[in-house]
Amino acid sequence: MAFLKRDVFAGLILMAFSLLLFFVLIPNQVEPAAGGPIALSPRLFCYVTAFLLLALSINLTSSALRSAEEAEEQTGNSLVRAAIAVVVSSVYVAGISFLGYFASTALALLFFLFFFGAKEIKTVFLFLLVILPFIYLLFVKGLKVILPEGLFI
C-alpha cells in the first residue's frame, strides 16, 4: 500500500505542477510567437509539454487508485527492471553516434516495447512505422533539427 500512496501523491503533485506551468509559468516566462498564436514557437511546445504532463499525471493517479493489488505484486522486481532500463538507455545513447539516431531509436523502441509487455509483433512494427516517420517529419523537416547520423542514418 505504501507504493500506492506514493503514486497517488506523485500524481497529484505532478498535476499541480502542470497546472502551474500552464497557467502561470508559461504565460509569464515564455515569449509568444511573432507570427500569432498558432505559429510554431517555444510557447506552443511548452503548452504541449504541460498538457502531456497533466494527462500522464492524471493517468498515474487514476491507475494507482484502481490497482492497489497489482502495484504490490510489481514492487518485488521493479529495481531489477529499472536497472535494466537504465543500462539499455545508456547503450541507446552511446549507440546514437555509431548507428545513427533513427536506427538506434528503432532498436531501443523494439527492446522497450517488448520489455514492458508488448505481445503482438504486428502492433510493435506498426507503432515503429508510425512513430519514426513522425519524429523525422517533426524534427528534421518541420523544426530543422540536425539529428546524429551513423552507419544506418
DSSP file with accessible surface (Angstrom, degrees, kcal/mol):
  #  RESIDUE AA STRUCTURE BP1 BP2  ACC     N-H-->O    O-->H-N    N-H-->O    O-->H-N    TCO  KAPPA ALPHA  PHI   PSI    X-CA   Y-CA   Z-CA
    1    1 A M     >        0   0  112      0, 0.0     4,-2.2     0, 0.0     5,-0.2   0.000 360.0 360.0 360.0 -25.3    0.0    0.0    0.0
    2    2 A A  H  >  +     0   0   72      1,-0.2     4,-2.1     2,-0.2     5,-0.2   0.886 360.0  53.3 -64.2 -35.5    2.9    2.3    0.5
    3    3 A F  H  > S+     0   0   52      1,-0.2     4,-2.0     2,-0.2    -1,-0.2   0.917 108.0  50.6 -62.9 -42.1    3.6    2.1   -3.2
    4    4 A L  H  > S+     0   0   22      1,-0.2     4,-2.3     2,-0.2     5,-0.2   0.928 109.3  50.1 -62.6 -44.8    0.0    3.1   -4.0
    5    5 A K  H  X S+     0   0  148     -4,-2.2     4,-2.6     1,-0.2    -1,-0.2   0.893 109.1  52.2 -63.7 -38.1    0.2    6.1   -1.7
    6    6 A R  H  X S+     0   0  155     -4,-2.1     4,-3.0     2,-0.2    -1,-0.2   0.913 110.1  48.1 -64.5 -41.9    3.5    7.2   -3.3
    7    7 A D  H  X S+     0   0   37     -4,-2.0     4,-2.6     2,-0.2    -2,-0.2   0.908 113.1  47.1 -66.5 -41.3    1.9    7.0   -6.8
    8    8 A V  H  X S+     0   0   27     -4,-2.3     4,-2.4     2,-0.2     5,-0.2   0.946 115.2  46.3 -64.8 -45.0   -1.2    8.9   -5.8
    9    9 A F  H  X S+     0   0  139     -4,-2.6     4,-2.4    -5,-0.2    -2,-0.2   0.933 114.0  47.7 -62.5 -46.5    0.9   11.6   -4.1
   10   10 A A  H  X S+     0   0   38     -4,-3.0     4,-2.7     1,-0.2     5,-0.2   0.911 111.7  51.1 -62.9 -41.2    3.3   11.9   -7.0
   11   11 A G  H  X S+     0   0    0     -4,-2.6     4,-2.2    -5,-0.2    -1,-0.2   0.913 110.9  47.4 -63.0 -41.1    0.4   12.1   -9.5
   12   12 A L  H  X S+     0   0   91     -4,-2.4     4,-2.3     2,-0.2    -2,-0.2   0.907 112.5  49.1 -68.0 -39.4   -1.3   14.9   -7.5
   13   13 A I  H  X S+     0   0   93     -4,-2.4     4,-2.5     2,-0.2    -2,-0.2   0.928 112.3  48.4 -64.6 -43.8    2.0   16.8   -7.2
   14   14 A L  H  X S+     0   0   65     -4,-2.7     4,-2.6     2,-0.2    -2,-0.2   0.874 109.6  53.1 -66.0 -35.4    2.7   16.5  -10.9
   15   15 A M  H  X S+     0   0   38     -4,-2.2     4,-2.2    -5,-0.2    -1,-0.2   0.940 110.3  47.2 -61.7 -46.9   -0.9   17.6  -11.7
   16   16 A A  H  X S+     0   0   60     -4,-2.3     4,-2.3     1,-0.2    -2,-0.2   0.916 112.9  49.5 -61.9 -41.4   -0.4   20.7   -9.6
   17   17 A F  H  X S+     0   0   94     -4,-2.5     4,-2.7     2,-0.2    -1,-0.2   0.909 109.7  50.6 -65.2 -41.2    2.9   21.4  -11.2
   18   18 A S  H  X S+     0   0    1     -4,-2.6     4,-2.6     2,-0.2    -1,-0.2   0.898 111.0  48.7 -66.2 -36.4    1.5   21.0  -14.7
   19   19 A L  H  X S+     0   0   77     -4,-2.2     4,-2.6     2,-0.2     5,-0.3   0.896 110.7  51.1 -68.2 -37.5   -1.3   23.4  -13.9
   20   20 A L  H  X>S+     0   0   80     -4,-2.3     4,-2.1    -5,-0.2     5,-2.0   0.920 111.9  47.6 -63.0 -43.5    1.2   25.9  -12.5
   21   21 A L  I  <>S+     0   0   36     -4,-2.7     5,-2.5     3,-0.2    -2,-0.2   0.942 114.8  46.1 -58.3 -49.2    3.2   25.5  -15.7
   22   22 A F  I  <5S+     0   0   72     -4,-2.6    -2,-0.2     1,-0.2    -1,-0.2   0.892 125.0  26.6 -65.7 -43.5    0.1   26.0  -17.9
   23   23 A F  I  <5S+     0   0  139     -4,-2.6    -1,-0.2    -5,-0.2    -2,-0.2   0.683 134.8  16.2 -99.7 -18.6   -1.4   29.0  -16.2
   24   24 A V  I  X5S+     0   0   64     -4,-2.1     4,-1.5    -5,-0.3    -3,-0.2   0.762 121.0  40.4-119.8 -58.9    1.5   30.8  -14.5
   25   25 A L  I  ><S+     0   0   65     -5,-2.0     4,-2.3     2,-0.2     5,-0.3   0.933 115.1  45.8 -68.8 -49.0    5.0   30.0  -15.7
   26   26 A I  H  ><S+     0   0    6     -5,-2.5     4,-2.0    -6,-0.3    -1,-0.2   0.955 114.7  45.8 -63.8 -49.4    4.5   29.7  -19.4
   27   27 A P  H  4 S+     0   0   44      0, 0.0    -1,-0.2     0, 0.0    -2,-0.2   0.862 122.4  37.9 -62.3 -31.0    2.4   32.8  -19.9
   28   28 A N  H  < S+     0   0  117     -4,-1.5    -2,-0.2     1,-0.1    -3,-0.2   0.720 126.5  31.2 -91.7 -21.9    4.7   34.9  -17.7
   29   29 A Q  H  < S+     0   0  150     -4,-2.3     2,-0.5    -5,-0.2    -3,-0.2   0.617 104.8  67.8-114.9 -17.3    8.1   33.5  -18.7
   30   30 A V  S  < S-     0   0   32     -4,-2.0    -1,-0.1    -5,-0.3     0, 0.0  -0.934  78.3-126.0-113.6 127.7    7.9   32.3  -22.4
   31   31 A E        -     0   0  164     -2,-0.5    12,-0.5     1,-0.1     3,-0.1  -0.402  27.2-116.4 -70.2 141.8    7.6   34.9  -25.1
   32   32 A P        -     0   0   87      0, 0.0     2,-0.1     0, 0.0    -1,-0.1  -0.315  39.3 -88.6 -72.1 162.8    4.7   34.4  -27.5
   33   33 A A    >   -     0   0   26      3,-0.2     3,-0.9     6,-0.2     8,-0.1  -0.404  23.5-137.1 -71.8 146.6    5.3   33.8  -31.2
   34   34 A A  T 3  S+     0   0  115      1,-0.2    -1,-0.1    -2,-0.1     7,-0.1   0.786 101.5  59.8 -72.7 -25.2    5.6   36.8  -33.5
   35   35 A G  T 3  S-     0   0   71      1,-0.3    -1,-0.2     5,-0.1     3,-0.2   0.388 119.6 -87.9 -86.4   4.9    3.5   35.1  -36.1
   36   36 A G    X   -     0   0   27     -3,-0.9     3,-0.6     1,-0.1    -1,-0.3  -0.509  54.4 -58.2 113.6 176.8    0.4   34.7  -34.0
   37   37 A P  T 3  S+     0   0  128      0, 0.0    -1,-0.1     0, 0.0     4,-0.1   0.734 128.5  52.2 -71.8 -20.7   -0.9   32.2  -31.5
   38   38 A I  T 3  S+     0   0  152     -3,-0.2    -2,-0.1     2,-0.1     3,-0.1   0.695  84.9 107.8 -88.4 -19.0   -0.9   29.2  -34.0
   39   39 A A  S <  S-     0   0   35     -3,-0.6     2,-0.4     1,-0.1     5,-0.2  -0.170  84.5 -96.4 -62.1 151.1    2.7   29.6  -35.1
   40   40 A L        +     0   0  108      4,-0.1    -1,-0.1     3,-0.1    -5,-0.1  -0.545  67.0 145.7 -66.5 122.0    5.3   27.1  -34.1
   41   41 A S     >  -     0   0   13     -2,-0.4     4,-1.7    -4,-0.1     5,-0.2  -0.961  65.6 -98.2-151.8 166.7    7.0   28.7  -31.1
   42   42 A P  H  > S+     0   0   91      0, 0.0     4,-2.1     0, 0.0     5,-0.2   0.878 121.6  58.2 -58.2 -34.3    8.6   27.8  -27.8
   43   43 A R  H  > S+     0   0   52    -12,-0.5     4,-2.5     1,-0.2     5,-0.2   0.911 102.7  52.8 -64.4 -39.8    5.4   28.7  -26.1
   44   44 A L  H  > S+     0   0   59      1,-0.2     4,-2.5    -5,-0.2    -1,-0.2   0.939 110.6  46.5 -60.5 -46.5    3.5   26.1  -28.1
   45   45 A F  H  X S+     0   0   69     -4,-1.7     4,-2.4     1,-0.2    -1,-0.2   0.852 110.4  53.4 -69.1 -31.4    5.9   23.3  -27.2
   46   46 A C  H  X S+     0   0   42     -4,-2.1     4,-2.6    -5,-0.2    -1,-0.2   0.922 110.2  47.8 -65.8 -41.9    5.8   24.4  -23.5
   47   47 A Y  H  X S+     0   0   59     -4,-2.5     4,-2.5     2,-0.2    -2,-0.2   0.905 111.3  50.0 -65.4 -40.8    2.0   24.2  -23.6
   48   48 A V  H  X S+     0   0   67     -4,-2.5     4,-2.6     2,-0.2     5,-0.2   0.933 112.3  48.1 -62.5 -43.2    2.1   20.7  -25.3
   49   49 A T  H  X S+     0   0   87     -4,-2.4     4,-2.5     2,-0.2    -2,-0.2   0.922 111.5  49.2 -64.1 -42.5    4.6   19.5  -22.7
   50   50 A A  H  X S+     0   0    1     -4,-2.6     4,-2.3     2,-0.2    -1,-0.2   0.908 111.9  49.5 -64.0 -39.6    2.5   20.9  -19.8
   51   51 A F  H  X S+     0   0  123     -4,-2.5     4,-2.8     2,-0.2    -2,-0.2   0.926 111.2  48.5 -65.5 -43.4   -0.7   19.2  -21.3
   52   52 A L  H  X S+     0   0   92     -4,-2.6     4,-2.7     2,-0.2     5,-0.2   0.903 110.7  51.3 -63.6 -39.5    1.1   15.9  -21.6
   53   53 A L  H  X S+     0   0   44     -4,-2.5     4,-2.3    -5,-0.2    -1,-0.2   0.924 111.2  48.3 -61.8 -42.5    2.4   16.1  -18.1
   54   54 A L  H  X S+     0   0   40     -4,-2.3     4,-2.3     2,-0.2    -2,-0.2   0.942 112.7  47.6 -63.0 -46.2   -1.1   16.8  -16.9
   55   55 A A  H  X S+     0   0   43     -4,-2.8     4,-2.2     1,-0.2    -2,-0.2   0.927 114.2  46.4 -63.4 -42.9   -2.5   13.9  -18.9
   56   56 A L  H  X S+     0   0  113     -4,-2.7     4,-2.5     2,-0.2    -1,-0.2   0.866 111.6  51.1 -70.2 -34.0    0.1   11.5  -17.7
   57   57 A S  H  X S+     0   0    2     -4,-2.3     4,-2.4    -5,-0.2    -1,-0.2   0.886 109.7  50.2 -71.5 -34.6   -0.2   12.6  -14.0
   58   58 A I  H  X S+     0   0   83     -4,-2.3     4,-2.8    -5,-0.2     5,-0.2   0.927 111.7  49.2 -64.9 -41.0   -4.0   12.0  -14.2
   59   59 A N  H  X S+     0   0   87     -4,-2.2     4,-2.6    -5,-0.2     5,-0.3   0.913 110.7  50.0 -63.7 -42.9   -3.3    8.6  -15.6
   60   60 A L  H  X S+     0   0   48     -4,-2.5     4,-2.1     2,-0.2    -2,-0.2   0.943 113.5  45.3 -60.7 -46.8   -0.8    7.8  -12.9
   61   61 A T  H  X S+     0   0   13     -4,-2.4     4,-2.0     2,-0.2    -2,-0.2   0.937 115.5  45.6 -65.1 -45.5   -3.2    8.9  -10.2
   62   62 A S  H  X S+     0   0   42     -4,-2.8     4,-1.8     1,-0.2    -1,-0.2   0.912 113.8  48.0 -68.9 -39.3   -6.2    7.0  -11.6
   63   63 A S  H  X S+     0   0   39     -4,-2.6     4,-1.9    -5,-0.2    -1,-0.2   0.874 110.9  52.1 -69.6 -33.1   -4.3    3.8  -12.3
   64   64 A A  H  < S+     0   0    4     -4,-2.1    -1,-0.2    -5,-0.3    -2,-0.2   0.891 110.7  47.7 -67.9 -37.0   -2.8    3.9   -8.8
   65   65 A L  H  < S+     0   0  115     -4,-2.0     3,-0.3    -5,-0.2    -1,-0.2   0.832 114.8  46.9 -71.3 -30.1   -6.2    4.3   -7.3
   66   66 A R  H  < S+     0   0  171     -4,-1.8     2,-0.3     1,-0.2     3,-0.2   0.795 115.3  40.4 -81.0 -31.2   -7.7    1.4   -9.4
   67   67 A S     X  +     0   0   28     -4,-1.9     4,-1.5     1,-0.2    -1,-0.2  -0.502  55.2 145.4-126.4  68.6   -5.0   -1.2   -9.0
   68   68 A A  H  > S+     0   0   15     -3,-0.3     4,-1.5    -2,-0.3    -1,-0.2   0.904  79.1  50.5 -68.5 -39.1   -3.7   -1.4   -5.4
   69   69 A E  H  > S+     0   0  130      1,-0.2     4,-1.5    -3,-0.2    -1,-0.2   0.926 109.8  49.0 -68.3 -42.6   -3.2   -5.2   -5.6
   70   70 A E  H  > S+     0   0  110      1,-0.2     4,-1.5     2,-0.2    -1,-0.2   0.877 107.6  55.8 -65.2 -36.0   -1.3   -5.2   -8.9
   71   71 A A  H  X S+     0   0    7     -4,-1.5     4,-0.7     1,-0.2    -1,-0.2   0.888 105.6  51.2 -64.7 -38.3    1.0   -2.4   -7.6
   72   72 A E  H  < S+     0   0   94     -4,-1.5     3,-0.5     1,-0.2     4,-0.3   0.872 108.8  51.7 -67.9 -34.1    2.0   -4.5   -4.5
   73   73 A E  H >< S+     0   0  156     -4,-1.5     3,-0.6     1,-0.2     4,-0.3   0.840 107.8  52.5 -70.7 -31.1    2.9   -7.5   -6.8
   74   74 A Q  H 3< S+     0   0  115     -4,-1.5     4,-0.5     1,-0.2     3,-0.3   0.628  87.7  79.1 -83.0 -12.6    5.1   -5.5   -9.0
   75   75 A T  T 3< S+     0   0   60     -4,-0.7     4,-0.4    -3,-0.5     3,-0.4   0.763  79.8  71.0 -71.0 -20.3    7.3   -3.9   -6.4
   76   76 A G  S <  S+     0   0   70     -3,-0.6     3,-0.3    -4,-0.3     4,-0.2   0.931 112.2  21.8 -63.0 -49.0    9.5   -7.1   -6.0
   77   77 A N  S  > S+     0   0   88     -3,-0.3     4,-2.1    -4,-0.3    -1,-0.2   0.282  92.8 103.1-105.5  15.0   11.3   -7.0   -9.3
   78   78 A S  H  > S+     0   0   57     -4,-0.5     4,-2.3    -3,-0.4    -1,-0.2   0.847  78.3  55.3 -69.3 -30.9   11.0   -3.3  -10.0
   79   79 A L  H  > S+     0   0  141     -4,-0.4     4,-2.2    -3,-0.3    -1,-0.2   0.923 109.6  46.3 -67.6 -41.2   14.6   -2.5   -9.0
   80   80 A V  H  > S+     0   0   94      2,-0.2     4,-2.4    -4,-0.2    -2,-0.2   0.928 113.2  49.3 -65.8 -44.3   16.0   -5.0  -11.4
   81   81 A R  H  X S+     0   0   80     -4,-2.1     4,-2.3     1,-0.2    -2,-0.2   0.895 110.7  50.7 -63.2 -38.2   13.7   -3.8  -14.2
   82   82 A A  H  X S+     0   0   51     -4,-2.3     4,-2.3     2,-0.2    -1,-0.2   0.910 109.3  50.5 -65.9 -40.9   14.8   -0.2  -13.5
   83   83 A A  H  X S+     0   0   55     -4,-2.2     4,-2.4     2,-0.2    -2,-0.2   0.915 110.6  49.3 -63.6 -41.1   18.4   -1.2  -13.6
   84   84 A I  H  X S+     0   0   66     -4,-2.4     4,-2.8     1,-0.2     5,-0.3   0.925 110.2  51.4 -63.0 -43.0   18.0   -3.0  -17.0
   85   85 A A  H  X S+     0   0   18     -4,-2.3     4,-2.3     1,-0.2    -2,-0.2   0.899 110.1  49.2 -62.5 -39.1   16.1    0.1  -18.4
   86   86 A V  H  X S+     0   0   92     -4,-2.3     4,-2.2     2,-0.2    -1,-0.2   0.925 112.2  47.8 -66.6 -42.8   19.0    2.4  -17.3
   87   87 A V  H  X S+     0   0   93     -4,-2.4     4,-2.3     2,-0.2    -2,-0.2   0.943 113.7  46.5 -64.5 -45.7   21.6    0.1  -18.9
   88   88 A V  H  X S+     0   0   32     -4,-2.8     4,-2.5     1,-0.2    -1,-0.2   0.899 111.2  52.6 -65.6 -37.5   19.7   -0.2  -22.1
   89   89 A S  H  X S+     0   0   49     -4,-2.3     4,-2.4    -5,-0.3    -1,-0.2   0.896 109.1  50.1 -63.6 -38.4   19.1    3.6  -22.2
   90   90 A S  H  X S+     0   0   70     -4,-2.2     4,-2.3     2,-0.2    -2,-0.2   0.913 110.7  48.5 -65.8 -41.1   22.8    4.1  -21.8
   91   91 A V  H  X S+     0   0   98     -4,-2.3     4,-2.6     2,-0.2    -2,-0.2   0.900 110.3  53.2 -65.1 -38.7   23.6    1.8  -24.6
   92   92 A Y  H  X S+     0   0   55     -4,-2.5     4,-1.2     2,-0.2    -2,-0.2   0.943 109.3  47.1 -60.3 -48.5   21.0    3.6  -26.7
   93   93 A V  H  X S+     0   0   96     -4,-2.4     4,-0.6     1,-0.2     3,-0.4   0.915 115.0  46.4 -62.8 -41.1   22.6    7.0  -26.1
   94   94 A A  H >X S+     0   0   65     -4,-2.3     4,-0.6     1,-0.2     3,-0.5   0.878 110.5  54.4 -68.3 -34.1   26.0    5.6  -26.9
   95   95 A G  H 3X>S+     0   0   16     -4,-2.6     4,-3.2     1,-0.2     5,-0.8   0.689  89.4  76.9 -74.7 -17.8   24.7    3.9  -30.0
   96   96 A I  H 3X5S+     0   0   27     -4,-1.2     4,-1.4    -3,-0.4    -1,-0.2   0.927  97.1  45.1 -60.0 -42.7   23.2    7.0  -31.4
   97   97 A S  H <<5S+     0   0   92     -4,-0.6    -1,-0.2    -3,-0.5    -2,-0.2   0.797 121.1  39.6 -73.9 -24.8   26.6    8.3  -32.6
   98   98 A F  H  <5S+     0   0  133     -4,-0.6    53,-2.1    52,-0.1    -2,-0.2   0.924 130.5  22.5 -88.3 -51.1   27.6    4.9  -34.0
   99   99 A L  H  <5S-     0   0   33     -4,-3.2    53,-1.9    51,-0.3    51,-0.5   0.713 111.2-109.8 -88.8 -24.8   24.4    3.7  -35.6
  100  100 A G  B  X< -A  149   0A   0     -4,-1.4     4,-2.0    -5,-0.8     5,-0.3  -0.218  32.7 -79.3 105.0 159.1   22.6    7.0  -36.1
  101  101 A Y  H  > S+     0   0   43     47,-2.5     4,-2.3     1,-0.2     5,-0.2   0.938 124.0  42.9 -63.2 -49.4   19.6    8.4  -34.4
  102  102 A F  H  > S+     0   0   40     51,-0.6     4,-2.4    46,-0.3    -1,-0.2   0.898 114.7  48.1 -72.4 -37.9   16.8    6.5  -36.3
  103  103 A A  H  > S+     0   0   21     50,-1.0     4,-2.2    -4,-0.3    -1,-0.2   0.948 116.2  43.3 -66.9 -45.5   18.5    3.1  -36.3
  104  104 A S  H  X S+     0   0    5     -4,-2.0     4,-2.6     1,-0.2    -2,-0.2   0.880 113.7  52.2 -69.9 -33.4   19.3    3.2  -32.6
  105  105 A T  H  X S+     0   0    9     -4,-2.3     4,-2.9    -5,-0.3     5,-0.2   0.919 108.7  50.6 -66.9 -40.9   15.9    4.6  -31.7
  106  106 A A  H  X S+     0   0   22     -4,-2.4     4,-2.4     2,-0.2    -2,-0.2   0.934 112.9  46.0 -61.2 -44.4   14.2    1.8  -33.7
  107  107 A L  H  X S+     0   0  103     -4,-2.2     4,-2.4     2,-0.2    -2,-0.2   0.915 114.0  48.1 -64.9 -43.0   16.3   -0.8  -31.8
  108  108 A A  H  X S+     0   0   12     -4,-2.6     4,-2.9     1,-0.2     5,-0.2   0.916 111.6  49.9 -65.5 -41.2   15.6    0.9  -28.4
  109  109 A L  H  X S+     0   0   41     -4,-2.9     4,-2.7     2,-0.2     5,-0.3   0.913 109.6  51.7 -63.1 -43.0   11.9    1.1  -29.1
  110  110 A L  H  X S+     0   0   40     -4,-2.4     4,-2.0    -5,-0.2     5,-0.3   0.947 113.0  45.2 -56.4 -48.9   11.8   -2.5  -30.1
  111  111 A F  H  X S+     0   0   76     -4,-2.4     4,-2.9     1,-0.2    -2,-0.2   0.957 115.6  45.1 -60.4 -51.4   13.5   -3.5  -26.9
  112  112 A F  H  X S+     0   0   43     -4,-2.9     4,-2.2     1,-0.2    -1,-0.2   0.858 109.8  54.5 -67.1 -34.5   11.4   -1.3  -24.6
  113  113 A L  H  <>S+     0   0   47     -4,-2.7     5,-3.0    -5,-0.2    -1,-0.2   0.944 116.4  37.7 -63.5 -45.3    8.1   -2.3  -26.2
  114  114 A F  H ><5S+     0   0   86     -4,-2.0     3,-1.2    -5,-0.3    -2,-0.2   0.881 114.5  56.0 -72.6 -35.6    8.8   -6.0  -25.6
  115  115 A F  H 3<5S+     0   0   36     -4,-2.9    -2,-0.2    -5,-0.3    -1,-0.2   0.870 109.7  45.9 -62.6 -37.4   10.4   -5.4  -22.2
  116  116 A F  T 3<5S-     0   0  126     -4,-2.2    -1,-0.3    -5,-0.2    -2,-0.2   0.236 133.0 -81.6 -96.4  13.6    7.4   -3.5  -20.9
  117  117 A G  T < 5 +     0   0   39     -3,-1.2    -3,-0.2     1,-0.3     2,-0.2   0.605  65.2 158.7 111.3  12.4    4.9   -6.1  -22.2
  118  118 A A      < -     0   0   35     -5,-3.0    -1,-0.3    -6,-0.2     3,-0.1  -0.498  13.8-177.8 -66.8 135.1    4.0   -5.7  -25.9
  119  119 A K        +     0   0  182     -2,-0.2     2,-0.5     1,-0.1    -1,-0.2   0.804  55.4  66.1-105.1 -40.0    2.7   -9.0  -27.0
  120  120 A E     >  -     0   0  120      1,-0.2     4,-1.7     2,-0.0    -1,-0.1  -0.773  59.1-157.1 -96.9 126.3    1.9   -8.7  -30.8
  121  121 A I  H  > S+     0   0  100     -2,-0.5     4,-2.4     1,-0.2     5,-0.2   0.838  94.0  59.1 -68.9 -31.1    4.8   -8.2  -33.2
  122  122 A K  H  > S+     0   0  168      1,-0.2     4,-2.3     2,-0.2    -1,-0.2   0.925 106.1  48.1 -62.9 -42.1    2.4   -6.6  -35.8
  123  123 A T  H  > S+     0   0   81      2,-0.2     4,-2.5     1,-0.2    -1,-0.2   0.900 110.3  52.0 -65.1 -40.0    1.4   -3.9  -33.3
  124  124 A V  H  X S+     0   0    3     -4,-1.7     4,-2.3     2,-0.2    -2,-0.2   0.941 112.5  44.1 -63.0 -46.5    5.0   -3.2  -32.4
  125  125 A F  H  X S+     0   0   96     -4,-2.4     4,-2.5     2,-0.2    -1,-0.2   0.871 111.4  53.7 -71.2 -32.0    6.1   -2.8  -36.0
  126  126 A L  H  X S+     0   0  110     -4,-2.3     4,-1.1    -5,-0.2    -1,-0.2   0.928 108.5  50.7 -64.0 -41.2    3.0   -0.7  -36.8
  127  127 A F  H >X S+     0   0   89     -4,-2.5     4,-3.1     1,-0.2     3,-0.6   0.931 111.2  48.0 -60.4 -44.4    4.0    1.6  -33.9
  128  128 A L  H 3X S+     0   0   12     -4,-2.3     4,-1.8     1,-0.2    -1,-0.2   0.895 108.4  54.4 -64.5 -38.5    7.5    1.9  -35.3
  129  129 A L  H 3< S+     0   0  128     -4,-2.5    -1,-0.2     1,-0.2    -2,-0.2   0.711 116.7  38.5 -69.5 -18.8    6.2    2.6  -38.8
  130  130 A V  H <X S+     0   0   95     -4,-1.1     4,-1.6    -3,-0.6    -2,-0.2   0.865 118.0  44.1 -93.7 -46.7    4.1    5.5  -37.3
  131  131 A I  H  X S+     0   0   45     -4,-3.1     4,-2.6     2,-0.2     5,-0.2   0.889 109.1  53.2 -74.7 -38.7    6.5    7.0  -34.7
  132  132 A L  H  X S+     0   0   32     -4,-1.8     4,-2.4    -5,-0.3    -1,-0.2   0.946 112.3  43.5 -67.3 -45.2    9.7    7.1  -36.7
  133  133 A P  H  > S+     0   0   62      0, 0.0     4,-3.1     0, 0.0     5,-0.2   0.892 112.9  54.8 -64.3 -33.5    8.3    9.0  -39.7
  134  134 A F  H  X S+     0   0  117     -4,-1.6     4,-2.7     2,-0.2     5,-0.3   0.943 109.2  46.3 -61.9 -45.4    6.5   11.3  -37.2
  135  135 A I  H  X>S+     0   0   22     -4,-2.6     4,-2.6     1,-0.2     5,-0.7   0.925 113.9  49.6 -62.0 -43.0    9.8   12.1  -35.5
  136  136 A Y  I  X>S+     0   0   93     -4,-2.4     5,-1.8    -5,-0.2     4,-1.4   0.945 114.0  43.8 -61.8 -49.2   11.5   12.6  -38.8
  137  137 A L  I  <>S+     0   0  107     -4,-3.1     5,-2.6     3,-0.2    -2,-0.2   0.911 118.9  43.4 -64.6 -42.2    8.8   14.9  -40.2
  138  138 A L  I  <>S+     0   0   51     -4,-2.7     5,-2.0    -5,-0.2     6,-0.2   0.973 127.2  24.3 -68.6 -54.3    8.5   16.9  -36.9
  139  139 A F  I  <5S+     0   0   79     -4,-2.6     6,-3.5    -5,-0.3    -3,-0.2   0.922 130.3  33.9 -84.4 -45.3   12.2   17.3  -36.0
  140  140 A V  I  <<S+     0   0   38     -4,-1.4     4,-0.2    -5,-0.7    -3,-0.2   0.952 132.9  23.4 -78.6 -49.7   14.1   17.1  -39.3
  141  141 A K  I   <S+     0   0  110     -5,-1.8    -3,-0.2     2,-0.1    -4,-0.2   0.930 131.6  35.0 -83.8 -48.7   11.6   18.6  -41.7
  142  142 A G  I   <S+     0   0   44     -5,-2.6    -3,-0.2    -6,-0.3    -4,-0.2   0.946 132.1  23.8 -74.9 -48.9    9.5   20.8  -39.5
  143  143 A L  S   <S-     0   0   58     -5,-2.0    -1,-0.2    -6,-0.2    -3,-0.2   0.470  95.5-129.5 -99.1  -4.8   11.9   22.1  -36.9
  144  144 A K        +     0   0  158     -4,-0.2     2,-0.4     1,-0.2    -4,-0.2   0.856  45.3 166.0  59.3  39.5   15.1   21.7  -38.9
  145  145 A V        -     0   0   59     -6,-3.5     2,-0.8    -7,-0.1    -1,-0.2  -0.715  35.1-133.9 -85.7 133.6   16.9   19.8  -36.2
  146  146 A I        -     0   0  160     -2,-0.4    -6,-0.1     3,-0.0     3,-0.0  -0.802  24.4-161.5 -90.3 112.3   20.0   18.1  -37.2
  147  147 A L        -     0   0   31     -2,-0.8   -45,-0.0     1,-0.1     0, 0.0  -0.677  30.1 -89.9 -94.5 150.0   19.9   14.6  -35.8
  148  148 A P        -     0   0   63      0, 0.0   -47,-2.5     0, 0.0     2,-0.3  -0.296  40.6-151.9 -60.9 136.3   23.1   12.4  -35.4
  149  149 A E  B     +A  100   0A 152    -49,-0.2   -49,-0.3   -48,-0.1     2,-0.2  -0.829  23.8 155.7-108.2 151.1   23.9   10.2  -38.4
  150  150 A G    >   -     0   0   31    -51,-0.5     3,-0.8    -2,-0.3   -51,-0.3  -0.505  61.5 -42.8-143.5-145.1   25.8    6.9  -38.3
  151  151 A L  T 3  S+     0   0  112    -53,-2.1   -52,-0.2     1,-0.2   -51,-0.1   0.853 138.2  29.2 -63.7 -37.2   26.1    3.7  -40.2
  152  152 A F  T 3         0   0  138    -53,-1.9    -1,-0.2     1,-0.2   -52,-0.1   0.050 360.0 360.0-116.5  25.6   22.4    3.4  -40.9
  153  153 A I    <         0   0  119     -3,-0.8   -50,-1.0   -51,-0.1   -51,-0.6   0.361 360.0 360.0  71.0 360.0   21.3    7.1  -40.9
